[in-house]
Amino acid sequence: MTLAEPISRLNSSAGRIPRLFLLTDDHRLPDPLPAISRLPVGSGVIFRHYDDPRRCGLARQVARLCRQRRLCLLVANDWRLAARIGADGIYLAEGLARSGRASPCRLWLKRRGGILGMAAHSPVAVAWAKTMMADFCVLSQVFASGSHPGQSGIGPLRFALWARQHDIAVIALGGLNRQSWRRIPPGCAHGWAAISGLSR
């Protein structure tokens, strides 16, 4: 089974939003390049690596690899870096999205016609992403995850309930891999995202 197979069954009108995302992470995925090189064509990468001292140089490497492999690249919380490396859009943390500090990101996206993604951890946040006219939101965490040890997830049924409340593409995140993805009720998620689960 390939990584593309579990996501190909979803039906959605949001054609430009990838159905599979890799989130980079300073600690759990220090070198994201090998994982990115294994992604199916048309997948997405959300570049975070907030605290990495080589962030700018690594971002350029990621952007070059994404262009070569025809992957969609979003940069988290930094429109200047996104503009510098020619990213396809911005991904905003929930707190930043709900503050006035997101205005410069939105202006850059409007000029570029880029993709806007937002993090969400509640039904209220999903509604906010819709109000902000985001192209999609990433709703987490669905299952227990290594990113938040000791915390239980919202579960697949609650995820489905929250995701169906608003007309916005919702990406599932948290403890997901090719097996656990199948536990989410069909038709409620546009796709799924992971940090380390893509290799399982």
GROMACS elastic network, one bead per residue, 0.5 to 0.9 nm:
[ bonds ]
;  ai    aj funct       b0    kb
    1     4     6  0.82498   500
    1     5     6  0.66353   500
    1     6     6  0.84649   500
    1   178     6  0.89442   500
    2     5     6  0.55654   500
    2     6     6  0.79359   500
    2    40     6  0.85516   500
    2   178     6  0.88801   500
    3     6     6  0.66101   500
    3     7     6  0.77099   500
    3    20     6  0.84636   500
    3    39     6  0.75501   500
    3    40     6  0.69368   500
    3   178     6  0.70658   500
    3   198     6  0.73938   500
    3   199     6  0.88479   500
    4     7     6  0.57306   500
    4     8     6  0.61975   500
    4    19     6  0.87759   500
    4    20     6  0.79479   500
    4    39     6  0.85380   500
    4    40     6  0.62627   500
    4    41     6  0.88288   500
    4    43     6  0.87160   500
    5     8     6  0.53382   500
    5     9     6  0.75003   500
    5   178     6  0.89539   500
    6     9     6  0.65752   500
    6    10     6  0.84790   500
    6   178     6  0.67000   500
    6   179     6  0.88180   500
    6   181     6  0.76416   500
    6   182     6  0.75555   500
    7    10     6  0.59619   500
    7    19     6  0.61433   500
    7    20     6  0.70640   500
    7   181     6  0.88814   500
    7   190     6  0.82974   500
    7   191     6  0.61086   500
    7   192     6  0.77589   500
    8    11     6  0.81218   500
    8    19     6  0.79698   500
    8   191     6  0.89720   500
    9   186     6  0.86828   500
    9   187     6  0.89085   500
   10    19     6  0.82389   500
   10   186     6  0.75448   500
   10   187     6  0.63448   500
   10   188     6  0.88281   500
   10   189     6  0.76863   500
   10   190     6  0.64051   500
   10   191     6  0.73287   500
   11   187     6  0.70411   500
   11   190     6  0.75086   500
   12    15     6  0.69278   500
   12   169     6  0.78694   500
   12   187     6  0.85018   500
   12   189     6  0.89545   500
   12   190     6  0.64176   500
   13    16     6  0.87229   500
   13   169     6  0.87749   500
   14    17     6  0.57540   500
   14    18     6  0.86679   500
   14   135     6  0.79451   500
   14   136     6  0.86475   500
   14   168     6  0.86200   500
   14   169     6  0.67970   500
   14   190     6  0.81998   500
   15    18     6  0.77072   500
   16   115     6  0.84924   500
   17    20     6  0.89150   500
   17    42     6  0.89447   500
   17    43     6  0.86571   500
   17    44     6  0.80950   500
   17    72     6  0.83896   500
   17   115     6  0.80122   500
   17   135     6  0.75319   500
   17   136     6  0.75061   500
   17   169     6  0.80931   500
   17   190     6  0.84220   500
   18    21     6  0.68553   500
   18    42     6  0.62133   500
   18    43     6  0.51365   500
   18    44     6  0.55426   500
   18    71     6  0.86136   500
   18    72     6  0.72611   500
   18   190     6  0.83963   500
   18   191     6  0.74758   500
   19    42     6  0.82554   500
   19    43     6  0.65416   500
   19    44     6  0.77143   500
   19   171     6  0.75713   500
   19   189     6  0.89769   500
   19   190     6  0.59897   500
   19   192     6  0.63086   500
   19   193     6  0.82028   500
   20    39     6  0.85514   500
   20    40     6  0.85616   500
   20    42     6  0.82893   500
   20    43     6  0.51434   500
   20    44     6  0.60703   500
   20    45     6  0.85186   500
   20   171     6  0.82583   500
   20   190     6  0.88726   500
   20   191     6  0.57016   500
   20   192     6  0.52988   500
   20   193     6  0.56668   500
   20   194     6  0.83482   500
   21    39     6  0.87726   500
   21    43     6  0.59580   500
   21    45     6  0.53864   500
   21    46     6  0.69303   500
   21    72     6  0.88636   500
   21   171     6  0.84502   500
   21   191     6  0.80919   500
   21   192     6  0.64642   500
   21   194     6  0.65897   500
   21   195     6  0.86250   500
   22    32     6  0.89252   500
   22    35     6  0.81460   500
   22    36     6  0.74199   500
   22    39     6  0.82203   500
   22    43     6  0.80419   500
   22    44     6  0.63139   500
   22    46     6  0.61944   500
   22    47     6  0.84021   500
   22   192     6  0.89474   500
   22   193     6  0.57276   500
   22   194     6  0.53957   500
   22   195     6  0.57418   500
   22   196     6  0.83625   500
   22   198     6  0.76479   500
   23    29     6  0.88221   500
   23    32     6  0.87824   500
   23    44     6  0.86437   500
   23    45     6  0.59799   500
   23    47     6  0.62580   500
   23    48     6  0.70368   500
   23   193     6  0.69978   500
   23   194     6  0.60482   500
   23   195     6  0.50872   500
   23   196     6  0.86792   500
   24    28     6  0.81804   500
   24    29     6  0.61611   500
   24    30     6  0.78045   500
   24    31     6  0.84001   500
   24    32     6  0.60859   500
   24    45     6  0.74938   500
   24    46     6  0.63526   500
   24    47     6  0.53239   500
   24    48     6  0.54939   500
   24    49     6  0.62379   500
   24   194     6  0.88329   500
   24   195     6  0.62510   500
   25    28     6  0.55646   500
   25    29     6  0.50270   500
   25    30     6  0.63015   500
   25    31     6  0.85826   500
   25    32     6  0.78645   500
   25    47     6  0.79854   500
   25    48     6  0.61731   500
   25    49     6  0.52909   500
   25    50     6  0.81405   500
   25   195     6  0.69946   500
   26    29     6  0.59112   500
   26    31     6  0.80612   500
   26    32     6  0.89907   500
   26    48     6  0.77190   500
   26    50     6  0.71699   500
   26    51     6  0.69322   500
   26    52     6  0.63787   500
   27    30     6  0.55021   500
   27    49     6  0.85253   500
   28    31     6  0.89909   500
   28   146     6  0.85177   500
   28   147     6  0.80018   500
   28   195     6  0.73224   500
   28   196     6  0.71954   500
   29    32     6  0.56648   500
   29    35     6  0.86207   500
   29   195     6  0.70367   500
   29   196     6  0.71811   500
   30    49     6  0.80049   500
   30    52     6  0.85739   500
   31    34     6  0.72051   500
   31    35     6  0.82347   500
   31    58     6  0.87980   500
   32    35     6  0.54588   500
   32    36     6  0.61298   500
   32    37     6  0.87033   500
   32    62     6  0.79713   500
   33    36     6  0.50497   500
   33    37     6  0.61236   500
   33    38     6  0.88576   500
   33    58     6  0.89603   500
   33    61     6  0.80041   500
   33    62     6  0.66388   500
   33    65     6  0.77349   500
   34    37     6  0.51340   500
   34    38     6  0.66708   500
   35    38     6  0.53473   500
   35    39     6  0.68117   500
   35   196     6  0.86927   500
   35   198     6  0.79403   500
   35   199     6  0.79301   500
   36    39     6  0.53669   500
   36    40     6  0.88826   500
   36    45     6  0.75218   500
   36    62     6  0.79835   500
   36    65     6  0.76921   500
   36    66     6  0.76120   500
   36    69     6  0.87364   500
   36    71     6  0.87822   500
   37    40     6  0.84727   500
   37    65     6  0.72990   500
   37    66     6  0.82597   500
   37    69     6  0.73727   500
   39    42     6  0.83479   500
   39    43     6  0.63788   500
   39    44     6  0.83446   500
   39    69     6  0.83146   500
   39    71     6  0.81471   500
   39   198     6  0.84689   500
   40    43     6  0.58064   500
   40    69     6  0.82352   500
   40    70     6  0.89167   500
   40    71     6  0.81281   500
   41    44     6  0.87987   500
   41    69     6  0.61447   500
   41    70     6  0.56730   500
   41    71     6  0.59637   500
   42    69     6  0.82479   500
   42    70     6  0.60468   500
   42    71     6  0.50672   500
   42    72     6  0.66793   500
   43    70     6  0.80477   500
   43    71     6  0.52911   500
   43    72     6  0.62593   500
   43    73     6  0.88873   500
   44    66     6  0.85404   500
   44    71     6  0.54798   500
   44    73     6  0.58029   500
   44    74     6  0.76050   500
   44   193     6  0.88930   500
   45    62     6  0.87579   500
   45    66     6  0.79490   500
   45    71     6  0.71189   500
   45    72     6  0.61442   500
   45    74     6  0.61775   500
   45    75     6  0.83295   500
   46    72     6  0.85308   500
   46    73     6  0.60932   500
   46    75     6  0.57352   500
   46    76     6  0.65451   500
   46    90     6  0.83830   500
   46    91     6  0.70406   500
   47    50     6  0.86981   500
   47    59     6  0.72774   500
   47    62     6  0.80695   500
   47    73     6  0.72785   500
   47    74     6  0.61554   500
   47    76     6  0.59320   500
   47    91     6  0.86188   500
   48    51     6  0.86802   500
   48    55     6  0.87122   500
   48    74     6  0.89574   500
   48    75     6  0.65207   500
   48    76     6  0.53141   500
   48    77     6  0.82009   500
   49    52     6  0.55647   500
   49    55     6  0.64308   500
   49    58     6  0.88641   500
   49    59     6  0.87699   500
   49    76     6  0.87634   500
   50    53     6  0.86676   500
   50    55     6  0.71775   500
   50    76     6  0.83789   500
   51    54     6  0.86768   500
   51    55     6  0.74283   500
   52    55     6  0.51235   500
   52    56     6  0.88228   500
   52    58     6  0.88153   500
   53    56     6  0.81225   500
   54    57     6  0.54927   500
   54    58     6  0.59263   500
   54    59     6  0.83957   500
   55    58     6  0.51429   500
   55    59     6  0.58976   500
   55    60     6  0.86646   500
   56    59     6  0.50230   500
   56    60     6  0.63923   500
   56    61     6  0.88363   500
   56    81     6  0.73849   500
   56    85     6  0.87787   500
   57    60     6  0.52242   500
   57    61     6  0.64822   500
   57    62     6  0.87548   500
   58    61     6  0.50425   500
   58    62     6  0.61431   500
   58    63     6  0.85549   500
   59    62     6  0.50175   500
   59    63     6  0.60715   500
   59    64     6  0.85930   500
   59    75     6  0.85826   500
   59    81     6  0.80951   500
   59    82     6  0.88136   500
   59    85     6  0.71468   500
   60    63     6  0.50321   500
   60    64     6  0.61707   500
   60    65     6  0.86350   500
   60    84     6  0.85627   500
   60    85     6  0.57935   500
   60    86     6  0.89912   500
   61    64     6  0.51695   500
   61    65     6  0.62363   500
   61    66     6  0.85822   500
   62    65     6  0.51515   500
   62    66     6  0.60467   500
   62    67     6  0.86302   500
   62    73     6  0.83711   500
   63    66     6  0.50652   500
   63    67     6  0.62244   500
   63    68     6  0.86437   500
   63    73     6  0.69176   500
   63    85     6  0.63061   500
   63    86     6  0.73739   500
   63    87     6  0.68915   500
   64    67     6  0.52567   500
   64    68     6  0.63040   500
   64    69     6  0.87494   500
   64    85     6  0.84998   500
   65    68     6  0.50391   500
   65    69     6  0.61396   500
   65    70     6  0.83678   500
   65    71     6  0.82717   500
   66    69     6  0.51429   500
   66    70     6  0.57052   500
   66    72     6  0.67400   500
   66    73     6  0.66620   500
   67    70     6  0.50451   500
   67    71     6  0.62855   500
   67    72     6  0.80647   500
   67    73     6  0.86059   500
   68    71     6  0.78965   500
   72    87     6  0.78469   500
   72    88     6  0.61911   500
   72    89     6  0.84026   500
   73    82     6  0.88231   500
   73    86     6  0.87395   500
   73    87     6  0.53545   500
   73    88     6  0.53422   500
   73    89     6  0.67611   500
   73    90     6  0.84748   500
   74    82     6  0.72520   500
   74    87     6  0.57884   500
   74    88     6  0.57097   500
   74    91     6  0.59778   500
   74   115     6  0.77234   500
   74   116     6  0.82646   500
   74   117     6  0.81793   500
   75    78     6  0.63130   500
   75    79     6  0.72667   500
   75    81     6  0.73043   500
   75    82     6  0.55264   500
   75    87     6  0.68092   500
   75    88     6  0.82950   500
   75    89     6  0.65828   500
   75    90     6  0.50180   500
   75    91     6  0.58624   500
   75    92     6  0.85316   500
   76    79     6  0.80540   500
   76    82     6  0.83765   500
   76    89     6  0.88774   500
   76    90     6  0.57861   500
   76    92     6  0.57292   500
   76    93     6  0.73615   500
   76   117     6  0.89738   500
   77    82     6  0.89781   500
   77    90     6  0.66489   500
   77    91     6  0.60434   500
   77    92     6  0.50535   500
   77    93     6  0.67254   500
   77    96     6  0.76174   500
   77    97     6  0.89038   500
   77   102     6  0.82172   500
   77   105     6  0.78504   500
   78    81     6  0.55508   500
   78    82     6  0.63129   500
   78    83     6  0.87803   500
   78    90     6  0.72980   500
   78    91     6  0.84415   500
   78    92     6  0.84762   500
   78   105     6  0.73891   500
   79    83     6  0.60050   500
   79    84     6  0.84686   500
   79    89     6  0.81493   500
   79    90     6  0.65576   500
   79   104     6  0.74418   500
   79   105     6  0.52373   500
   79   106     6  0.86495   500
   79   108     6  0.69394   500
   79   109     6  0.82838   500
   80    83     6  0.51130   500
   80    84     6  0.61206   500
   80    85     6  0.87872   500
   80   105     6  0.83479   500
   80   108     6  0.87394   500
   81    85     6  0.62913   500
   81    86     6  0.84263   500
   81    87     6  0.83143   500
   82    85     6  0.55257   500
   82    86     6  0.59420   500
   82    88     6  0.77017   500
   82    89     6  0.69398   500
   82    90     6  0.70429   500
   83    86     6  0.51476   500
   83    87     6  0.63340   500
   83    88     6  0.88279   500
   83    89     6  0.87176   500
   83   108     6  0.80642   500
   84    87     6  0.78837   500
   86    89     6  0.86856   500
   87    90     6  0.78686   500
   87   114     6  0.83815   500
   88   109     6  0.88957   500
   88   112     6  0.85176   500
   88   113     6  0.86376   500
   88   114     6  0.54702   500
   88   115     6  0.62376   500
   88   116     6  0.89931   500
   89   109     6  0.66554   500
   89   112     6  0.84793   500
   89   113     6  0.83763   500
   89   116     6  0.58068   500
   89   117     6  0.78884   500
   90   105     6  0.71886   500
   90   106     6  0.86023   500
   90   109     6  0.75462   500
   90   114     6  0.76209   500
   90   115     6  0.63888   500
   90   116     6  0.52150   500
   90   117     6  0.62782   500
   90   118     6  0.83889   500
   91   115     6  0.82843   500
   91   116     6  0.59485   500
   91   118     6  0.54321   500
   91   119     6  0.74902   500
   91   137     6  0.88318   500
   92    95     6  0.81390   500
   92    96     6  0.62303   500
   92    97     6  0.55926   500
   92   102     6  0.78445   500
   92   105     6  0.87711   500
   92   116     6  0.77492   500
   92   117     6  0.62838   500
   92   119     6  0.62820   500
   93    96     6  0.53405   500
   93    97     6  0.60549   500
   93    98     6  0.87474   500
   93   117     6  0.88983   500
   93   118     6  0.60676   500
   93   119     6  0.51514   500
   93   120     6  0.79543   500
   94    97     6  0.51443   500
   94    98     6  0.63746   500
   94    99     6  0.88866   500
   94   118     6  0.63447   500
   94   120     6  0.58340   500
   94   121     6  0.78689   500
   94   125     6  0.71932   500
   94   129     6  0.87247   500
   95    98     6  0.53634   500
   95    99     6  0.65088   500
   95   119     6  0.86768   500
   96    99     6  0.52271   500
   96   100     6  0.77299   500
   96   101     6  0.63787   500
   96   102     6  0.60593   500
   97   100     6  0.77491   500
   97   101     6  0.76175   500
   97   102     6  0.56022   500
   97   103     6  0.88213   500
   97   118     6  0.69366   500
   97   119     6  0.82648   500
   97   128     6  0.86125   500
   97   129     6  0.80265   500
   97   132     6  0.82421   500
   98   101     6  0.83103   500
   98   102     6  0.76127   500
   98   125     6  0.87378   500
   98   128     6  0.76388   500
   98   129     6  0.87947   500
   98   132     6  0.87554   500
   99   102     6  0.62856   500
   99   103     6  0.85223   500
  100   103     6  0.59182   500
  100   104     6  0.89946   500
  101   104     6  0.71075   500
  101   105     6  0.82607   500
  102   105     6  0.54009   500
  102   106     6  0.64135   500
  102   107     6  0.88976   500
  103   106     6  0.51286   500
  103   107     6  0.62485   500
  103   108     6  0.87723   500
  104   107     6  0.50895   500
  104   108     6  0.62902   500
  104   109     6  0.86157   500
  105   108     6  0.52727   500
  105   109     6  0.62005   500
  105   110     6  0.86480   500
  105   116     6  0.89502   500
  106   109     6  0.50196   500
  106   110     6  0.60803   500
  106   111     6  0.86933   500
  106   116     6  0.80253   500
  107   110     6  0.51068   500
  107   111     6  0.63693   500
  107   112     6  0.86726   500
  108   111     6  0.52469   500
  108   112     6  0.61646   500
  108   113     6  0.82985   500
  108   114     6  0.81445   500
  109   112     6  0.50560   500
  109   113     6  0.54828   500
  109   115     6  0.69618   500
  109   116     6  0.73202   500
  110   113     6  0.51246   500
  110   114     6  0.68423   500
  111   114     6  0.79729   500
  112   115     6  0.89790   500
  115   134     6  0.77709   500
  115   135     6  0.62168   500
  115   136     6  0.84662   500
  116   133     6  0.81922   500
  116   134     6  0.51060   500
  116   135     6  0.53466   500
  116   136     6  0.69059   500
  116   137     6  0.85673   500
  117   129     6  0.81673   500
  117   134     6  0.57096   500
  117   135     6  0.58827   500
  117   136     6  0.50092   500
  117   137     6  0.53382   500
  117   138     6  0.73370   500
  118   125     6  0.88694   500
  118   126     6  0.86430   500
  118   129     6  0.63350   500
  118   134     6  0.67540   500
  118   135     6  0.83716   500
  118   136     6  0.66078   500
  118   138     6  0.62020   500
  118   139     6  0.87516   500
  119   125     6  0.78587   500
  119   126     6  0.83480   500
  119   129     6  0.81972   500
  119   136     6  0.88856   500
  119   137     6  0.55529   500
  119   139     6  0.63375   500
  119   140     6  0.78921   500
  120   123     6  0.77639   500
  120   124     6  0.82474   500
  120   126     6  0.57136   500
  120   128     6  0.86658   500
  120   129     6  0.77330   500
  120   137     6  0.62808   500
  120   138     6  0.57520   500
  120   140     6  0.65440   500
  121   124     6  0.82435   500
  121   125     6  0.62813   500
  121   126     6  0.77247   500
  121   138     6  0.82446   500
  121   139     6  0.56120   500
  121   140     6  0.53747   500
  121   141     6  0.70693   500
  122   125     6  0.51849   500
  122   126     6  0.64817   500
  122   127     6  0.88049   500
  122   139     6  0.74802   500
  122   140     6  0.81440   500
  122   162     6  0.75328   500
  123   127     6  0.62621   500
  123   128     6  0.85919   500
  123   139     6  0.88461   500
  123   161     6  0.87631   500
  123   162     6  0.52639   500
  123   163     6  0.76545   500
  123   165     6  0.78769   500
  123   166     6  0.89546   500
  124   127     6  0.50877   500
  124   128     6  0.62026   500
  124   129     6  0.87446   500
  124   162     6  0.89155   500
  125   129     6  0.61894   500
  125   130     6  0.86322   500
  125   137     6  0.88052   500
  125   139     6  0.86807   500
  126   129     6  0.51396   500
  126   130     6  0.64243   500
  126   131     6  0.87459   500
  126   137     6  0.67600   500
  126   138     6  0.85771   500
  126   139     6  0.75176   500
  126   162     6  0.76161   500
  126   163     6  0.74897   500
  126   165     6  0.84800   500
  126   166     6  0.73173   500
  126   168     6  0.81604   500
  126   170     6  0.83047   500
  127   130     6  0.50890   500
  127   131     6  0.62244   500
  127   132     6  0.86472   500
  127   165     6  0.81138   500
  127   166     6  0.64879   500
  127   168     6  0.87853   500
  128   132     6  0.60748   500
  128   133     6  0.85535   500
  128   134     6  0.88648   500
  129   132     6  0.50456   500
  129   133     6  0.63070   500
  129   134     6  0.54027   500
  129   135     6  0.83092   500
  129   136     6  0.74659   500
  129   137     6  0.64481   500
  129   168     6  0.80880   500
  130   133     6  0.50339   500
  130   134     6  0.59019   500
  130   135     6  0.80876   500
  130   136     6  0.80728   500
  130   137     6  0.83949   500
  130   166     6  0.70984   500
  130   167     6  0.72992   500
  130   168     6  0.61521   500
  131   134     6  0.76504   500
  133   136     6  0.85370   500
  133   168     6  0.86993   500
  134   137     6  0.70607   500
  134   168     6  0.79054   500
  134   169     6  0.89865   500
  135   168     6  0.69828   500
  135   169     6  0.68282   500
  136   168     6  0.59013   500
  136   170     6  0.56947   500
  136   171     6  0.72256   500
  136   190     6  0.87772   500
  137   168     6  0.74574   500
  137   169     6  0.65365   500
  137   170     6  0.51287   500
  137   171     6  0.61226   500
  137   172     6  0.87430   500
  138   169     6  0.86836   500
  138   170     6  0.58336   500
  138   172     6  0.59037   500
  138   173     6  0.64548   500
  138   192     6  0.83083   500
  138   193     6  0.79481   500
  139   142     6  0.75901   500
  139   159     6  0.76907   500
  139   162     6  0.88256   500
  139   163     6  0.79353   500
  139   170     6  0.65702   500
  139   171     6  0.60618   500
  139   172     6  0.53556   500
  139   173     6  0.60335   500
  139   174     6  0.85086   500
  140   143     6  0.81723   500
  140   153     6  0.76392   500
  140   154     6  0.76531   500
  140   159     6  0.82515   500
  140   171     6  0.85826   500
  140   172     6  0.62983   500
  140   174     6  0.56095   500
  141   144     6  0.71178   500
  141   145     6  0.74693   500
  141   148     6  0.88037   500
  141   152     6  0.81196   500
  141   153     6  0.51473   500
  141   154     6  0.62803   500
  141   155     6  0.81032   500
  141   159     6  0.87758   500
  141   172     6  0.76561   500
  141   173     6  0.55438   500
  141   175     6  0.73524   500
  142   145     6  0.84617   500
  142   152     6  0.83544   500
  142   154     6  0.50937   500
  142   155     6  0.50756   500
  142   156     6  0.62426   500
  142   158     6  0.85761   500
  142   159     6  0.65869   500
  142   172     6  0.67435   500
  142   173     6  0.60109   500
  142   175     6  0.66753   500
  142   176     6  0.76743   500
  142   184     6  0.89143   500
  143   151     6  0.88770   500
  143   152     6  0.64183   500
  143   154     6  0.65727   500
  143   155     6  0.57973   500
  143   156     6  0.77734   500
  143   173     6  0.81081   500
  143   174     6  0.53320   500
  143   176     6  0.70402   500
  143   180     6  0.84731   500
  144   147     6  0.85951   500
  144   148     6  0.73798   500
  144   149     6  0.73139   500
  144   150     6  0.76118   500
  144   151     6  0.61565   500
  144   154     6  0.86309   500
  144   155     6  0.88067   500
  144   174     6  0.65171   500
  144   175     6  0.53778   500
  144   176     6  0.88997   500
  145   148     6  0.55920   500
  145   149     6  0.62520   500
  145   150     6  0.83755   500
  145   151     6  0.76394   500
  145   152     6  0.79262   500
  145   153     6  0.77745   500
  145   174     6  0.54169   500
  145   176     6  0.81031   500
  146   149     6  0.53327   500
  146   150     6  0.86698   500
  146   174     6  0.83945   500
  146   175     6  0.73144   500
  146   196     6  0.88783   500
  147   174     6  0.79902   500
  147   175     6  0.86605   500
  147   195     6  0.87588   500
  148   151     6  0.58488   500
  148   152     6  0.85420   500
  148   174     6  0.88800   500
  149   152     6  0.83684   500
  152   155     6  0.82548   500
  153   156     6  0.86516   500
  153   174     6  0.73990   500
  153   175     6  0.82586   500
  154   157     6  0.80527   500
  154   158     6  0.60015   500
  154   159     6  0.64123   500
  155   158     6  0.57022   500
  155   159     6  0.61230   500
  155   160     6  0.87353   500
  155   184     6  0.84545   500
  156   160     6  0.61300   500
  156   161     6  0.87204   500
  156   183     6  0.65322   500
  156   185     6  0.69138   500
  157   160     6  0.50752   500
  157   161     6  0.63012   500
  157   162     6  0.87432   500
  157   184     6  0.72403   500
  157   185     6  0.71904   500
  158   161     6  0.50003   500
  158   162     6  0.61859   500
  158   163     6  0.84303   500
  159   162     6  0.52902   500
  159   163     6  0.59536   500
  159   164     6  0.85471   500
  159   172     6  0.80141   500
  159   184     6  0.78916   500
  159   185     6  0.89289   500
  159   188     6  0.82616   500
  159   189     6  0.87396   500
  160   163     6  0.51111   500
  160   164     6  0.60793   500
  160   165     6  0.87744   500
  160   184     6  0.72186   500
  160   185     6  0.65532   500
  160   186     6  0.87490   500
  160   187     6  0.86421   500
  160   188     6  0.54327   500
  160   189     6  0.74466   500
  161   164     6  0.54784   500
  161   165     6  0.66297   500
  161   188     6  0.81511   500
  162   165     6  0.55188   500
  162   166     6  0.79283   500
  162   188     6  0.89910   500
  163   166     6  0.66313   500
  163   167     6  0.85054   500
  163   168     6  0.80735   500
  163   169     6  0.82357   500
  163   170     6  0.61568   500
  163   171     6  0.88239   500
  163   188     6  0.60302   500
  163   189     6  0.68707   500
  164   167     6  0.73133   500
  164   168     6  0.85424   500
  164   170     6  0.87504   500
  164   187     6  0.89207   500
  164   188     6  0.59462   500
  164   189     6  0.83927   500
  165   168     6  0.88994   500
  166   169     6  0.87174   500
  168   190     6  0.89748   500
  169   188     6  0.88712   500
  169   189     6  0.70207   500
  169   190     6  0.54733   500
  169   191     6  0.84004   500
  170   188     6  0.76962   500
  170   189     6  0.52779   500
  170   190     6  0.54138   500
  170   191     6  0.70974   500
  170   192     6  0.84326   500
  171   189     6  0.58022   500
  171   190     6  0.56177   500
  171   193     6  0.66057   500
  172   176     6  0.78686   500
  172   181     6  0.84686   500
  172   184     6  0.87624   500
  172   189     6  0.65359   500
  172   190     6  0.80159   500
  172   191     6  0.63485   500
  172   193     6  0.60374   500
  172   194     6  0.86328   500
  173   176     6  0.63310   500
  173   192     6  0.59947   500
  173   193     6  0.50649   500
  173   194     6  0.60998   500
  173   195     6  0.89918   500
  174   192     6  0.89955   500
  174   193     6  0.77172   500
  174   194     6  0.68090   500
  174   195     6  0.87366   500
  175   180     6  0.75202   500
  175   181     6  0.88562   500
  175   194     6  0.74606   500
  175   196     6  0.89422   500
  175   197     6  0.71543   500
  176   179     6  0.76339   500
  176   180     6  0.54359   500
  176   181     6  0.56505   500
  176   192     6  0.74159   500
  176   193     6  0.71672   500
  176   194     6  0.61451   500
  176   195     6  0.88964   500
  176   196     6  0.88237   500
  176   197     6  0.58763   500
  176   198     6  0.82178   500
  177   180     6  0.54246   500
  177   181     6  0.57833   500
  177   182     6  0.88123   500
  177   192     6  0.85684   500
  177   193     6  0.84558   500
  177   194     6  0.71493   500
  177   196     6  0.82951   500
  177   198     6  0.58676   500
  177   199     6  0.78351   500
  177   200     6  0.59920   500
  178   181     6  0.55216   500
  178   182     6  0.72011   500
  178   197     6  0.75880   500
  178   198     6  0.72610   500
  178   199     6  0.87353   500
  178   200     6  0.66062   500
  179   182     6  0.58070   500
  179   183     6  0.77394   500
  179   200     6  0.80987   500
  180   183     6  0.54681   500
  180   184     6  0.76835   500
  181   184     6  0.58820   500
  181   191     6  0.89783   500
  181   192     6  0.73684   500
  182   185     6  0.76032   500
  182   186     6  0.82225   500
  183   186     6  0.86590   500
  184   187     6  0.87979   500
  184   188     6  0.78465   500
  184   189     6  0.79118   500
  185   188     6  0.64241   500
  185   189     6  0.81807   500
  186   189     6  0.73393   500
  187   190     6  0.74870   500
  188   191     6  0.89727   500
  189   192     6  0.74409   500
  193   197     6  0.84090   500
  193   198     6  0.83421   500
  194   197     6  0.53608   500
  194   198     6  0.62508   500
  195   198     6  0.69747   500
  196   199     6  0.63332   500
  196   200     6  0.78690   500
  197   200     6  0.53817   500
